[in-house]
Each structure stands twice: as C-alpha cells, then as structure tokens.
C-alpha cells in the first residue's frame, strides 16, 4: 500500500538530525485499516490486572482491539482470557461489565459455560452426538495468547508472537522498579475512568511520553502546584532522561516537585504525612538499598509499552490503555494502581493527587485532550503541510526527558511493523 | 427549615444553572459552604462510594473547587479557551429529607456543551446537601452521578456539571 504512495511515512536522516513523521499517518483511512492488522493483531495488548479478579468466579468483560474479551478467574483460581462469543451461533455470552459467577449462560439458546470456558450443558443435549461436550470446538475459545508479568495481564491475537517477557525488553526492568514499591503486591483501586478523545490514538502515545509540553500545556496545573509546594525549583527542567527500551517501548525518568505517596513528601501533607512518608522510604531502603530506594521513591516514570499501554509512576500510579475507533477518535480506559499495604492516609492522598492532575476531570488531562484534538484539526492541512518534527534532542549522547527520543522509539517500531520491507522513498528508519 | 418549599429549592438550582451557563464562576463559588465538597464518581462505582478509597473523575474539597474556578477563568485553561457554550436544563427537583440545618435534594440535569463545532450531552442526577442560612441556601455537598457509561463521546469534564 505504502509502496505506491509517493510520500514515505517517516523521513529520517540521523546525520542531519532530521526525524519527521507524515501527518498522513494520523488521518489516512488506509493507514487506520493497516494498523489493525499490523500493529494491534501483532502485539501484546494489556487486558487487565490480576487484582481485578481476586476470587474464583470473578470476571470482567473488556474490549481489546475491537474484540469482546471475557476475563475470568476460574474455579481453580486460574486466570483465563476468553473470546466473548458463543461457539454455537456467535452471540456475546457475558453481557455484564463485571461480577462473580459460577457459570455463564448464553441467553440465545441457553448453552452454559464454566469460568474456564468449557461447555457444561446445552438444552436438547440428546440431539447432539455422544462426546459433543468433549470437543474443543464446543467450548468458548481462549484468546490465541495470554501471558502475565507481575500481575499485568496481556493478550495477543498473534499465535506466533514472542513470549511476553522477551517482548517487554527493557520495559521489564521499569515495571520491576514500579512493582517494587511494595512487597505486599499492588491492586487496581475501584473506579474506572472511561473516556475518549477526538484524535488519532498515536497522538496519545506521543503525549504520554512527551516531557516537552508540560510547562505550556499544563501552565494552570503548575500555578496550583507552585502555591502548594516550595520545592518547585527542583522542577521539570533538567532533572531527567528519556530512554528507548527496545521493541517500541520507551520511558522518561525524572525528578519533579510534586508529592509522591511512595515516597516524596511535600509540605502540603503536614507533619503526620512526613512521618508516614519517612516510614515508607526507610522500608524501601531496607529492602532495596539506598540507591534503588531513592530511584523508586523520588524519580518519576512515564513508561510506554508498545503500542497502547502507559504506566505513569508520577504523583500517583496510573495504568492507561487506549484503542483507535476511527482515524480521528479513540477510547481510553484508565485506572489507579496502589500498594496493598498502604495506609488509609496515603491512599487518600494518592487519590487526591491523581485527580488534581490526571483524568478527564483533572486540571491537566483535559488540556492534553484539547491539544490532541487541535493537532487532529491541524492535520486537516496534511496534504499541504506534510510533516511533524520530532527531532528534539537527536544526536545527544543522553537525550533529556523533555527531548523526543521516546517518540522516535515508538515511530521506528511502528514503521517497522507497518512497512516491514523498506518501502520506496523511506530513506532510513533509524532513531 | 420546615417552611422551605420545592419552589424555593428550584429557584436556587435554576439560578445555579444560570450562573454556570453564563460562566459567572466566582459568583457561583459563593453558593458553597466553607466545608463544601463537589464530586463526580466514576460510573462503575456505587452511588454512595467514598472518594477516599475509590477513583473518581472529580473529588474537590472547597479549596480545590476554588482552584478549579480560578483555573477555568484563565486563558491557559486550554480545554475551555475560548469558553464553551453550555445550556443546562434542571428538572425533577425533589426534597428527600429535612434535617435540623440542611436538606437533602436531588435533581436531574441535561447539559449541552458546544465548542469548536462539536456539541456533547452530559446527563444524570445531582444529589445536594443544602445548608440553610439566613440569606438562603448554601451547597454543602454536590454529588454529580453521571448517567450513561463513562464519558463517551464527551470525553472530559472541563466544565462544571
């Protein structure tokens, strides 16, 4: 498809420090169609966190890359990811968003399945051959691949995809740093933020790992932060770096002036908060040593896992995934993640922190959405104004967190999957 | 307190809606008590969920509500610059309980918001605890229970619901 297109998807020239992304990639229906097959059908996609299904029989239904998935914990306690469609005639089997069930009955003809997807019974069994129930084809079908890393559950529709741990590449170590905040495990806090942005999904990928936009896009948030903290001087400016983690994953890691429930105190949290934060910090030092404890507690991480998972370890801990519905429309699901052994005080401040900055009712995310939507509007001119520039920090030995290395890592992998054989006109794909 | 009628409450709520539609937010803020809360829970939570232990869309105490108003009046609140146009319809107003110094009220709302050629609909129920003062009501608590599932396609709550 692209081979016949006169314009390449990326324009890269490391020697001249040029990295341009065709705006067509955000608007072209052909690109949108190809992404379904070449990106979303060939990646590991986040499904949910193990803590969402604490007990046997717990389930949630969730849409992942356009497929309805039934995510369950079966009677033996094993997590399952099933395609939510009846093997008989295709109806969606489970129509509830979440709950606990011993079995699932398709209401169309009454077939009943266990939480493991196995057919238990069907009306009129006598009219089926003996052994019908024992056939694999009589069961709800599992997703082609389902693997878990530190309670983060992923699925893939590509049966031949590499194992999840290999796919995660350098992102694995960052997930470890995040999960090592506690040795009591982490849980998703009840309450899902489900929203949408009228923009291409890749704009949210870029925005989630963009340390460059904060000062201007989030000016009002920093006004408020300035009035509630006195250490803004340590701020967003020079305190961090961006890293390419391989396979399209990327991260920025940096210091910031906001309070972190694990574990950076701010004056707004008072003396009671101070002793609590010190206790958490001392505990980290005991378990991990001073250097790693300092990194876990005082550094912030915006971690991106290709193609559509963001784990932000910032003033709160968020898990965010998003899916394209049209070239100019995406849906987003976001959750708060928190240590299981957190005090009521810390949990309250964590959620308070989360809502101040994050989410569609916060003081920052709506302005991100506005920016993305206005990029999408700007792309109306993409036939004449062809290129986005993401060259900031190119050629630096160690790009800063407000450079654009992270985006180059994403786009390089995107391009590799979209156009596996170098298409004519693409000069280079190196980041 | 016993003499408060539904019409009194309606007048108060219609006035609140008008202040919001006219972006007179500093004036709107004076409708709240000093210990007020304004909350919008996520739509997959029970209606009485606590924002101390559950993730909401919005959980403002009076101080943050003040910051919200200050923010929305700035040019740098990009999501609302220029200000969207809104039209709020408030109805089905009911007084559910009368206490010594406050009443419990619910109303349903439908709010249309237009910006940059796109119109979105927000709808649901507002639950109020209204304190009675010598000069009228003050809002001690406003909990906005969104109808529908999530925020799609409206996407955000950059206005006050």
Interface residues (C-beta under 8 A of the other chain):
Chain A: X97 X98 X189 X190 X191 X192 X193 X194 X195 X196 X197 X198 X217 X219 X220 X223 X224 X329 X331 X335 X336 X344 X347 X348 X351 X352 X354 X355 X356 X359 X360 X361 X362 X363 X365 X366 X367 X369 X370 X371 X373 X377
Chain B: X40 X41 X42 X43 X44 X45 X49 X51 X52 X53 X54 X55 X56 X57 X58 X59 X64 X67 X68 X71 X74 X76 X77 X78 X79 X80 X116 X118 X149 X150 X151 X152 X153 X154 X155 X156 X157 X158
